[in-house]
Amino acid sequence: MDVRPKVIVGRSVAVRKTQPEPAYFTDVHRRWIGSTGRVHAVVPGQPRENPLVKVGFEDGSQIVFYRLADLDVDQDEPHDAHKKHGERGSHLPDAP
């Protein structure tokens, strides 16, 4: 992670294989190493330079949180090409 991209929500990312493996990795994280997903959100917090990133795989049906340092962000992808992945709160059930 040499240069931090300014806007990554909606961009494609690939999960990087690193050694040593991050301590937080579980089998769920390992499953997606080498796979490409789409950033759904960035969770503000500490450390600021390495936030948690919500990544969707398989068209968003599989969601996994990674640290930004463990992802390769597609810098060449034009930002205006991203489709909106849903309305805020779209995961909540409809009101009766």
Biopython code that builds the backbone (N, CA, C, O; Angstrom):
import numpy as np
from Bio.PDB.StructureBuilder import StructureBuilder

atoms = [
    (1, "MET", "N", (0.852, -1.164, 0.000)),
    (1, "MET", "CA", (0.000, 0.000, 0.000)),
    (1, "MET", "C", (0.901, 1.231, 0.000)),
    (1, "MET", "O", (1.130, 1.834, 1.048)),
    (2, "ASP", "N", (1.405, 1.601, -1.159)),
    (2, "ASP", "CA", (2.304, 2.735, -1.267)),
    (2, "ASP", "C", (1.550, 4.054, -1.295)),
    (2, "ASP", "O", (1.860, 4.965, -0.527)),
    (3, "VAL", "N", (0.563, 4.161, -2.173)),
    (3, "VAL", "CA", (-0.211, 5.390, -2.304)),
    (3, "VAL", "C", (-1.660, 5.073, -1.993)),
    (3, "VAL", "O", (-2.251, 4.184, -2.605)),
    (4, "ARG", "N", (-2.234, 5.794, -1.046)),
    (4, "ARG", "CA", (-3.622, 5.563, -0.665)),
    (4, "ARG", "C", (-4.550, 6.223, -1.667)),
    (4, "ARG", "O", (-4.451, 7.432, -1.879)),
    (5, "PRO", "N", (-5.446, 5.474, -2.289)),
    (5, "PRO", "CA", (-6.403, 6.088, -3.211)),
    (5, "PRO", "C", (-7.372, 6.969, -2.445)),
    (5, "PRO", "O", (-7.675, 6.699, -1.283)),
    (6, "LYS", "N", (-7.864, 8.029, -3.095)),
    (6, "LYS", "CA", (-8.771, 8.958, -2.422)),
    (6, "LYS", "C", (-10.178, 8.378, -2.296)),
    (6, "LYS", "O", (-10.786, 8.464, -1.229)),
    (7, "VAL", "N", (-10.699, 7.792, -3.365)),
    (7, "VAL", "CA", (-12.044, 7.228, -3.349)),
    (7, "VAL", "C", (-11.950, 5.769, -3.786)),
    (7, "VAL", "O", (-11.530, 5.470, -4.903)),
    (8, "ILE", "N", (-12.346, 4.865, -2.890)),
    (8, "ILE", "CA", (-12.277, 3.453, -3.277)),
    (8, "ILE", "C", (-13.636, 2.762, -3.267)),
    (8, "ILE", "O", (-13.753, 1.648, -3.778)),
    (9, "VAL", "N", (-14.661, 3.388, -2.702)),
    (9, "VAL", "CA", (-15.985, 2.761, -2.697)),
    (9, "VAL", "C", (-16.436, 2.587, -4.142)),
    (9, "VAL", "O", (-16.438, 3.534, -4.928)),
    (10, "GLY", "N", (-16.817, 1.361, -4.472)),
    (10, "GLY", "CA", (-17.253, 1.036, -5.818)),
    (10, "GLY", "C", (-16.145, 0.488, -6.700)),
    (10, "GLY", "O", (-16.421, -0.040, -7.777)),
    (11, "ARG", "N", (-14.913, 0.601, -6.272)),
    (11, "ARG", "CA", (-13.790, 0.120, -7.081)),
    (11, "ARG", "C", (-13.568, -1.377, -6.879)),
    (11, "ARG", "O", (-13.969, -1.956, -5.869)),
    (12, "SER", "N", (-12.918, -1.981, -7.866)),
    (12, "SER", "CA", (-12.531, -3.389, -7.777)),
    (12, "SER", "C", (-11.271, -3.499, -6.945)),
    (12, "SER", "O", (-10.375, -2.660, -7.031)),
    (13, "VAL", "N", (-11.213, -4.551, -6.134)),
    (13, "VAL", "CA", (-10.029, -4.847, -5.338)),
    (13, "VAL", "C", (-9.741, -6.344, -5.412)),
    (13, "VAL", "O", (-10.646, -7.160, -5.584)),
    (14, "ALA", "N", (-8.470, -6.680, -5.279)),
    (14, "ALA", "CA", (-8.061, -8.082, -5.216)),
    (14, "ALA", "C", (-7.434, -8.321, -3.856)),
    (14, "ALA", "O", (-6.690, -7.482, -3.350)),
    (15, "VAL", "N", (-7.736, -9.467, -3.267)),
    (15, "VAL", "CA", (-7.171, -9.822, -1.968)),
    (15, "VAL", "C", (-5.766, -10.362, -2.208)),
    (15, "VAL", "O", (-5.567, -11.332, -2.940)),
    (16, "ARG", "N", (-4.809, -9.715, -1.579)),
    (16, "ARG", "CA", (-3.397, -10.033, -1.749)),
    (16, "ARG", "C", (-2.985, -11.183, -0.828)),
    (16, "ARG", "O", (-3.408, -11.245, 0.327)),
    (17, "LYS", "N", (-2.153, -12.094, -1.353)),
    (17, "LYS", "CA", (-1.564, -13.155, -0.513)),
    (17, "LYS", "C", (-0.309, -12.571, 0.096)),
    (17, "LYS", "O", (0.598, -12.159, -0.626)),
    (18, "THR", "N", (-0.246, -12.529, 1.414)),
    (18, "THR", "CA", (0.909, -11.959, 2.091)),
    (18, "THR", "C", (1.489, -12.964, 3.080)),
    (18, "THR", "O", (0.784, -13.816, 3.621)),
    (19, "GLN", "N", (2.774, -12.838, 3.295)),
    (19, "GLN", "CA", (3.462, -13.637, 4.290)),
    (19, "GLN", "C", (4.220, -12.696, 5.195)),
    (19, "GLN", "O", (4.976, -11.885, 4.662)),
    (20, "PRO", "N", (4.100, -12.719, 6.461)),
    (20, "PRO", "CA", (3.191, -13.617, 7.165)),
    (20, "PRO", "C", (1.738, -13.173, 6.973)),
    (20, "PRO", "O", (1.450, -12.005, 6.712)),
    (21, "GLU", "N", (0.862, -14.119, 7.108)),
    (21, "GLU", "CA", (-0.568, -13.847, 6.971)),
    (21, "GLU", "C", (-1.039, -12.961, 8.115)),
    (21, "GLU", "O", (-0.599, -13.137, 9.251)),
    (22, "PRO", "N", (-1.931, -12.009, 7.832)),
    (22, "PRO", "CA", (-2.456, -11.162, 8.921)),
    (22, "PRO", "C", (-3.097, -12.002, 10.026)),
    (22, "PRO", "O", (-3.734, -13.020, 9.753)),
    (23, "ALA", "N", (-2.923, -11.568, 11.264)),
    (23, "ALA", "CA", (-3.418, -12.319, 12.420)),
    (23, "ALA", "C", (-4.931, -12.463, 12.423)),
    (23, "ALA", "O", (-5.452, -13.433, 12.973)),
    (24, "TYR", "N", (-5.651, -11.516, 11.818)),
    (24, "TYR", "CA", (-7.118, -11.564, 11.842)),
    (24, "TYR", "C", (-7.708, -12.520, 10.806)),
    (24, "TYR", "O", (-8.911, -12.781, 10.839)),
    (25, "PHE", "N", (-6.900, -13.047, 9.892)),
    (25, "PHE", "CA", (-7.427, -13.914, 8.836)),
    (25, "PHE", "C", (-8.025, -15.192, 9.419)),
    (25, "PHE", "O", (-7.452, -15.825, 10.306)),
    (26, "THR", "N", (-9.188, -15.546, 8.895)),
    (26, "THR", "CA", (-9.855, -16.810, 9.211)),
    (26, "THR", "C", (-10.008, -17.572, 7.896)),
    (26, "THR", "O", (-9.534, -17.111, 6.858)),
    (27, "ASP", "N", (-10.653, -18.711, 7.930)),
    (27, "ASP", "CA", (-10.903, -19.463, 6.696)),
    (27, "ASP", "C", (-11.737, -18.642, 5.718)),
    (27, "ASP", "O", (-11.569, -18.765, 4.505)),
    (28, "VAL", "N", (-12.626, -17.813, 6.234)),
    (28, "VAL", "CA", (-13.455, -16.959, 5.370)),
    (28, "VAL", "C", (-12.564, -15.992, 4.594)),
    (28, "VAL", "O", (-12.761, -15.803, 3.393)),
    (29, "HIS", "N", (-11.594, -15.382, 5.258)),
    (29, "HIS", "CA", (-10.677, -14.454, 4.583)),
    (29, "HIS", "C", (-9.808, -15.198, 3.569)),
    (29, "HIS", "O", (-9.622, -14.734, 2.444)),
    (30, "ARG", "N", (-9.282, -16.344, 3.970)),
    (30, "ARG", "CA", (-8.391, -17.127, 3.095)),
    (30, "ARG", "C", (-9.107, -17.578, 1.828)),
    (30, "ARG", "O", (-8.483, -17.685, 0.773)),
    (31, "ARG", "N", (-10.374, -17.836, 1.916)),
    (31, "ARG", "CA", (-11.145, -18.323, 0.753)),
    (31, "ARG", "C", (-11.052, -17.358, -0.428)),
    (31, "ARG", "O", (-11.077, -17.790, -1.581)),
    (32, "TRP", "N", (-10.947, -16.065, -0.154)),
    (32, "TRP", "CA", (-10.996, -15.054, -1.202)),
    (32, "TRP", "C", (-9.632, -14.536, -1.642)),
    (32, "TRP", "O", (-9.563, -13.628, -2.470)),
    (33, "ILE", "N", (-8.529, -15.101, -1.101)),
    (33, "ILE", "CA", (-7.187, -14.687, -1.536)),
    (33, "ILE", "C", (-7.067, -14.918, -3.041)),
    (33, "ILE", "O", (-7.371, -16.000, -3.542)),
    (34, "GLY", "N", (-6.622, -13.890, -3.747)),
    (34, "GLY", "CA", (-6.481, -13.962, -5.198)),
    (34, "GLY", "C", (-7.749, -13.628, -5.956)),
    (34, "GLY", "O", (-7.725, -13.531, -7.183)),
    (35, "SER", "N", (-8.858, -13.449, -5.249)),
    (35, "SER", "CA", (-10.141, -13.129, -5.888)),
    (35, "SER", "C", (-10.340, -11.628, -5.966)),
    (35, "SER", "O", (-9.732, -10.856, -5.226)),
    (36, "THR", "N", (-11.210, -11.240, -6.885)),
    (36, "THR", "CA", (-11.542, -9.830, -7.062)),
    (36, "THR", "C", (-12.955, -9.581, -6.553)),
    (36, "THR", "O", (-13.882, -10.339, -6.838)),
    (37, "GLY", "N", (-13.095, -8.500, -5.794)),
    (37, "GLY", "CA", (-14.399, -8.087, -5.284)),
    (37, "GLY", "C", (-14.587, -6.599, -5.497)),
    (37, "GLY", "O", (-13.752, -5.943, -6.120)),
    (38, "ARG", "N", (-15.680, -6.069, -4.980)),
    (38, "ARG", "CA", (-15.983, -4.649, -5.120)),
    (38, "ARG", "C", (-16.131, -4.042, -3.731)),
    (38, "ARG", "O", (-16.764, -4.629, -2.854)),
    (39, "VAL", "N", (-15.541, -2.856, -3.535)),
    (39, "VAL", "CA", (-15.615, -2.166, -2.250)),
    (39, "VAL", "C", (-17.020, -1.612, -2.056)),
    (39, "VAL", "O", (-17.526, -0.861, -2.891)),
    (40, "HIS", "N", (-17.644, -1.992, -0.943)),
    (40, "HIS", "CA", (-18.968, -1.495, -0.604)),
    (40, "HIS", "C", (-18.907, -0.331, 0.372)),
    (40, "HIS", "O", (-19.757, 0.558, 0.332)),
    (41, "ALA", "N", (-17.900, -0.330, 1.258)),
    (41, "ALA", "CA", (-17.792, 0.736, 2.259)),
    (41, "ALA", "C", (-16.414, 0.707, 2.895)),
    (41, "ALA", "O", (-15.718, -0.308, 2.880)),
    (42, "VAL", "N", (-16.040, 1.852, 3.454)),
    (42, "VAL", "CA", (-14.824, 1.961, 4.245)),
    (42, "VAL", "C", (-15.262, 2.335, 5.651)),
    (42, "VAL", "O", (-16.020, 3.288, 5.836)),
    (43, "VAL", "N", (-14.789, 1.587, 6.646)),
    (43, "VAL", "CA", (-15.174, 1.810, 8.031)),
    (43, "VAL", "C", (-14.130, 2.714, 8.690)),
    (43, "VAL", "O", (-12.982, 2.302, 8.859)),
    (44, "PRO", "N", (-14.509, 3.936, 9.062)),
    (44, "PRO", "CA", (-13.529, 4.816, 9.696)),
    (44, "PRO", "C", (-13.116, 4.270, 11.055)),
    (44, "PRO", "O", (-13.923, 3.679, 11.773)),
    (45, "GLY", "N", (-11.876, 4.471, 11.388)),
    (45, "GLY", "CA", (-11.378, 3.985, 12.672)),
    (45, "GLY", "C", (-9.875, 4.045, 12.715)),
    (45, "GLY", "O", (-9.248, 4.773, 11.945)),
    (46, "GLN", "N", (-9.305, 3.288, 13.605)),
    (46, "GLN", "CA", (-7.852, 3.279, 13.786)),
    (46, "GLN", "C", (-7.295, 1.942, 13.329)),
    (46, "GLN", "O", (-7.943, 0.922, 13.564)),
    (47, "PRO", "N", (-6.150, 1.886, 12.699)),
    (47, "PRO", "CA", (-5.372, 3.039, 12.281)),
    (47, "PRO", "C", (-5.992, 3.702, 11.051)),
    (47, "PRO", "O", (-6.494, 3.024, 10.154)),
    (48, "ARG", "N", (-5.952, 5.002, 11.023)),
    (48, "ARG", "CA", (-6.588, 5.775, 9.950)),
    (48, "ARG", "C", (-6.034, 5.420, 8.573)),
    (48, "ARG", "O", (-6.774, 5.399, 7.590)),
    (49, "GLU", "N", (-4.736, 5.141, 8.502)),
    (49, "GLU", "CA", (-4.100, 4.842, 7.216)),
    (49, "GLU", "C", (-4.350, 3.408, 6.751)),
    (49, "GLU", "O", (-3.975, 3.054, 5.633)),
    (50, "ASN", "N", (-4.974, 2.579, 7.586)),
    (50, "ASN", "CA", (-5.252, 1.188, 7.218)),
    (50, "ASN", "C", (-6.633, 0.778, 7.720)),
    (50, "ASN", "O", (-6.746, -0.092, 8.583)),
    (51, "PRO", "N", (-7.694, 1.403, 7.180)),
    (51, "PRO", "CA", (-9.042, 1.135, 7.685)),
    (51, "PRO", "C", (-9.570, -0.238, 7.275)),
    (51, "PRO", "O", (-9.013, -0.905, 6.403)),
    (52, "LEU", "N", (-10.658, -0.638, 7.928)),
    (52, "LEU", "CA", (-11.393, -1.822, 7.500)),
    (52, "LEU", "C", (-12.162, -1.460, 6.230)),
    (52, "LEU", "O", (-12.711, -0.365, 6.104)),
    (53, "VAL", "N", (-12.185, -2.399, 5.304)),
    (53, "VAL", "CA", (-12.869, -2.192, 4.031)),
    (53, "VAL", "C", (-13.864, -3.331, 3.848)),
    (53, "VAL", "O", (-13.502, -4.503, 3.944)),
    (54, "LYS", "N", (-15.107, -2.982, 3.586)),
    (54, "LYS", "CA", (-16.173, -3.963, 3.353)),
    (54, "LYS", "C", (-16.144, -4.326, 1.871)),
    (54, "LYS", "O", (-16.403, -3.481, 1.014)),
    (55, "VAL", "N", (-15.827, -5.593, 1.571)),
    (55, "VAL", "CA", (-15.676, -6.040, 0.197)),
    (55, "VAL", "C", (-16.752, -7.069, -0.117)),
    (55, "VAL", "O", (-16.967, -8.014, 0.642)),
    (56, "GLY", "N", (-17.426, -6.871, -1.251)),
    (56, "GLY", "CA", (-18.449, -7.807, -1.707)),
    (56, "GLY", "C", (-17.909, -8.695, -2.815)),
    (56, "GLY", "O", (-17.267, -8.212, -3.748)),
    (57, "PHE", "N", (-18.169, -9.997, -2.714)),
    (57, "PHE", "CA", (-17.794, -10.962, -3.735)),
    (57, "PHE", "C", (-19.057, -11.598, -4.278)),
    (57, "PHE", "O", (-20.112, -11.530, -3.648)),
    (58, "GLU", "N", (-18.955, -12.216, -5.444)),
    (58, "GLU", "CA", (-20.098, -12.887, -6.073)),
    (58, "GLU", "C", (-21.287, -11.942, -6.150)),
    (58, "GLU", "O", (-22.372, -12.246, -5.656)),
    (59, "ASP", "N", (-21.065, -10.783, -6.783)),
    (59, "ASP", "CA", (-22.095, -9.748, -6.962)),
    (59, "ASP", "C", (-22.675, -9.251, -5.648)),
    (59, "ASP", "O", (-23.847, -8.878, -5.584)),
    (60, "GLY", "N", (-21.861, -9.245, -4.604)),
    (60, "GLY", "CA", (-22.285, -8.693, -3.319)),
    (60, "GLY", "C", (-22.994, -9.662, -2.407)),
    (60, "GLY", "O", (-23.401, -9.279, -1.310)),
    (61, "SER", "N", (-23.158, -10.912, -2.822)),
    (61, "SER", "CA", (-23.847, -11.875, -1.952)),
    (61, "SER", "C", (-22.940, -12.395, -0.837)),
    (61, "SER", "O", (-23.430, -12.945, 0.148)),
    (62, "GLN", "N", (-21.635, -12.228, -0.981)),
    (62, "GLN", "CA", (-20.667, -12.614, 0.045)),
    (62, "GLN", "C", (-19.912, -11.353, 0.465)),
    (62, "GLN", "O", (-19.275, -10.713, -0.372)),
    (63, "ILE", "N", (-19.971, -10.990, 1.731)),
    (63, "ILE", "CA", (-19.329, -9.783, 2.249)),
    (63, "ILE", "C", (-18.251, -10.191, 3.252)),
    (63, "ILE", "O", (-18.492, -11.003, 4.146)),
    (64, "VAL", "N", (-17.051, -9.611, 3.087)),
    (64, "VAL", "CA", (-15.936, -9.885, 3.997)),
    (64, "VAL", "C", (-15.232, -8.564, 4.277)),
    (64, "VAL", "O", (-15.078, -7.741, 3.374)),
    (65, "PHE", "N", (-14.805, -8.354, 5.510)),
    (65, "PHE", "CA", (-14.052, -7.159, 5.881)),
    (65, "PHE", "C", (-12.566, -7.470, 5.857)),
    (65, "PHE", "O", (-12.118, -8.471, 6.415)),
    (66, "TYR", "N", (-11.803, -6.596, 5.201)),
    (66, "TYR", "CA", (-10.351, -6.693, 5.132)),
    (66, "TYR", "C", (-9.746, -5.355, 5.518)),
    (66, "TYR", "O", (-10.427, -4.330, 5.473)),
    (67, "ARG", "N", (-8.484, -5.351, 5.895)),
    (67, "ARG", "CA", (-7.724, -4.119, 6.064)),
    (67, "ARG", "C", (-7.271, -3.670, 4.673)),
    (67, "ARG", "O", (-6.959, -4.498, 3.817)),
    (68, "LEU", "N", (-7.238, -2.366, 4.461)),
    (68, "LEU", "CA", (-6.850, -1.812, 3.171)),
    (68, "LEU", "C", (-5.479, -2.314, 2.723)),
    (68, "LEU", "O", (-5.270, -2.539, 1.531)),
    (69, "ALA", "N", (-4.547, -2.492, 3.652)),
    (69, "ALA", "CA", (-3.200, -2.953, 3.309)),
    (69, "ALA", "C", (-3.186, -4.354, 2.710)),
    (69, "ALA", "O", (-2.194, -4.744, 2.094)),
    (70, "ASP", "N", (-4.257, -5.113, 2.876)),
    (70, "ASP", "CA", (-4.324, -6.482, 2.372)),
    (70, "ASP", "C", (-5.017, -6.571, 1.017)),
    (70, "ASP", "O", (-5.283, -7.665, 0.519)),
    (71, "LEU", "N", (-5.306, -5.421, 0.426)),
    (71, "LEU", "CA", (-6.023, -5.361, -0.847)),
    (71, "LEU", "C", (-5.217, -4.600, -1.889)),
    (71, "LEU", "O", (-4.486, -3.665, -1.561)),
    (72, "ASP", "N", (-5.355, -5.009, -3.151)),
    (72, "ASP", "CA", (-4.826, -4.253, -4.280)),
    (72, "ASP", "C", (-6.015, -3.555, -4.929)),
    (72, "ASP", "O", (-6.934, -4.212, -5.418)),
    (73, "VAL", "N", (-5.999, -2.227, -4.934)),
    (73, "VAL", "CA", (-7.094, -1.428, -5.497)),
    (73, "VAL", "C", (-6.825, -1.190, -6.970)),
    (73, "VAL", "O", (-5.716, -0.811, -7.345)),
    (74, "ASP", "N", (-7.835, -1.411, -7.816)),
    (74, "ASP", "CA", (-7.714, -1.161, -9.250)),
    (74, "ASP", "C", (-7.733, 0.343, -9.489)),
    (74, "ASP", "O", (-8.796, 0.964, -9.487)),
    (75, "GLN", "N", (-6.547, 0.932, -9.696)),
    (75, "GLN", "CA", (-6.418, 2.375, -9.885)),
    (75, "GLN", "C", (-6.805, 2.806, -11.291)),
    (75, "GLN", "O", (-7.106, 3.979, -11.513)),
    (76, "ASP", "N", (-6.802, 1.877, -12.249)),
    (76, "ASP", "CA", (-7.072, 2.220, -13.643)),
    (76, "ASP", "C", (-8.557, 2.296, -13.969)),
    (76, "ASP", "O", (-8.945, 2.870, -14.986)),
    (77, "GLU", "N", (-9.373, 1.726, -13.122)),
    (77, "GLU", "CA", (-10.812, 1.694, -13.355)),
    (77, "GLU", "C", (-11.385, 3.099, -13.176)),
    (77, "GLU", "O", (-11.193, 3.708, -12.124)),
    (78, "PRO", "N", (-12.086, 3.625, -14.186)),
    (78, "PRO", "CA", (-12.673, 4.967, -14.022)),
    (78, "PRO", "C", (-13.757, 4.957, -12.949)),
    (78, "PRO", "O", (-14.631, 4.090, -12.940)),
    (79, "HIS", "N", (-13.688, 5.934, -12.047)),
    (79, "HIS", "CA", (-14.608, 5.969, -10.910)),
    (79, "HIS", "C", (-16.066, 6.154, -11.333)),
    (79, "HIS", "O", (-16.957, 5.625, -10.669)),
    (80, "ASP", "N", (-16.335, 6.883, -12.412)),
    (80, "ASP", "CA", (-17.725, 7.123, -12.809)),
    (80, "ASP", "C", (-18.372, 5.894, -13.433)),
    (80, "ASP", "O", (-19.555, 5.932, -13.772)),
    (81, "ALA", "N", (-17.620, 4.800, -13.593)),
    (81, "ALA", "CA", (-18.173, 3.581, -14.179)),
    (81, "ALA", "C", (-18.851, 2.685, -13.152)),
    (81, "ALA", "O", (-19.398, 1.644, -13.517)),
    (82, "HIS", "N", (-18.831, 3.057, -11.899)),
    (82, "HIS", "CA", (-19.380, 2.191, -10.859)),
    (82, "HIS", "C", (-20.897, 2.302, -10.793)),
    (82, "HIS", "O", (-21.474, 3.389, -10.803)),
    (83, "LYS", "N", (-21.509, 1.141, -10.726)),
    (83, "LYS", "CA", (-22.954, 1.163, -10.550)),
    (83, "LYS", "C", (-23.278, 1.201, -9.066)),
    (83, "LYS", "O", (-22.539, 0.653, -8.249)),
    (84, "LYS", "N", (-24.359, 1.835, -8.728)),
    (84, "LYS", "CA", (-24.797, 1.876, -7.343)),
    (84, "LYS", "C", (-25.235, 0.474, -6.945)),
    (84, "LYS", "O", (-25.957, -0.185, -7.692)),
    (85, "HIS", "N", (-24.801, 0.008, -5.767)),
    (85, "HIS", "CA", (-25.108, -1.370, -5.382)),
    (85, "HIS", "C", (-26.360, -1.487, -4.529)),
    (85, "HIS", "O", (-26.662, -2.573, -4.035)),
    (86, "GLY", "N", (-27.085, -0.411, -4.347)),
    (86, "GLY", "CA", (-28.337, -0.485, -3.600)),
    (86, "GLY", "C", (-28.597, 0.785, -2.836)),
    (86, "GLY", "O", (-27.723, 1.644, -2.714)),
    (87, "GLU", "N", (-29.801, 0.902, -2.322)),
    (87, "GLU", "CA", (-30.138, 2.066, -1.519)),
    (87, "GLU", "C", (-29.719, 1.831, -0.088)),
    (87, "GLU", "O", (-29.643, 0.689, 0.366)),
    (88, "ARG", "N", (-29.450, 2.894, 0.612)),
    (88, "ARG", "CA", (-29.044, 2.789, 2.015)),
    (88, "ARG", "C", (-30.147, 2.047, 2.785)),
    (88, "ARG", "O", (-31.323, 2.396, 2.693)),
    (89, "GLY", "N", (-29.753, 1.036, 3.533)),
    (89, "GLY", "CA", (-30.707, 0.257, 4.298)),
    (89, "GLY", "C", (-31.459, -0.770, 3.465)),
    (89, "GLY", "O", (-32.447, -1.339, 3.930)),
    (90, "SER", "N", (-30.999, -1.016, 2.223)),
    (90, "SER", "CA", (-31.722, -1.940, 1.350)),
    (90, "SER", "C", (-31.680, -3.377, 1.860)),
    (90, "SER", "O", (-32.445, -4.222, 1.396)),
    (91, "HIS", "N", (-30.787, -3.660, 2.816)),
    (91, "HIS", "CA", (-30.671, -5.011, 3.359)),
    (91, "HIS", "C", (-31.731, -5.273, 4.437)),
    (91, "HIS", "O", (-31.902, -6.408, 4.881)),
    (92, "LEU", "N", (-32.428, -4.233, 4.848)),
    (92, "LEU", "CA", (-33.440, -4.386, 5.892)),
    (92, "LEU", "C", (-34.745, -4.909, 5.303)),
    (92, "LEU", "O", (-35.062, -4.601, 4.154)),
    (93, "PRO", "N", (-35.512, -5.693, 6.064)),
    (93, "PRO", "CA", (-36.781, -6.198, 5.534)),
    (93, "PRO", "C", (-37.771, -5.048, 5.327)),
    (93, "PRO", "O", (-37.711, -4.030, 6.018)),
    (94, "ASP", "N", (-38.673, -5.226, 4.375)),
    (94, "ASP", "CA", (-39.693, -4.220, 4.117)),
    (94, "ASP", "C", (-40.629, -4.099, 5.320)),
    (94, "ASP", "O", (-40.915, -5.079, 6.008)),
    (95, "ALA", "N", (-41.090, -2.889, 5.553)),
    (95, "ALA", "CA", (-42.040, -2.635, 6.651)),
    (95, "ALA", "C", (-43.376, -3.287, 6.315)),
    (95, "ALA", "O", (-43.785, -3.304, 5.154)),
    (96, "PRO", "N", (-44.063, -3.828, 7.332)),
    (96, "PRO", "CA", (-45.354, -4.491, 7.074)),
    (96, "PRO", "C", (-46.421, -3.505, 6.659)),
    (96, "PRO", "O", (-47.560, -3.899, 6.406)),
]
sb = StructureBuilder()
sb.init_structure("model")
sb.init_model(0)
sb.init_chain("A")
sb.init_seg("    ")
for serial, (resi, resn, name, xyz) in enumerate(atoms, 1):
    if name == "N":
        sb.init_residue(resn, " ", resi, " ")
    sb.init_atom(name, np.array(xyz, "f"), 0.0, 1.0, " ", f" {name:<3s}", serial, name[0])
structure = sb.get_structure()
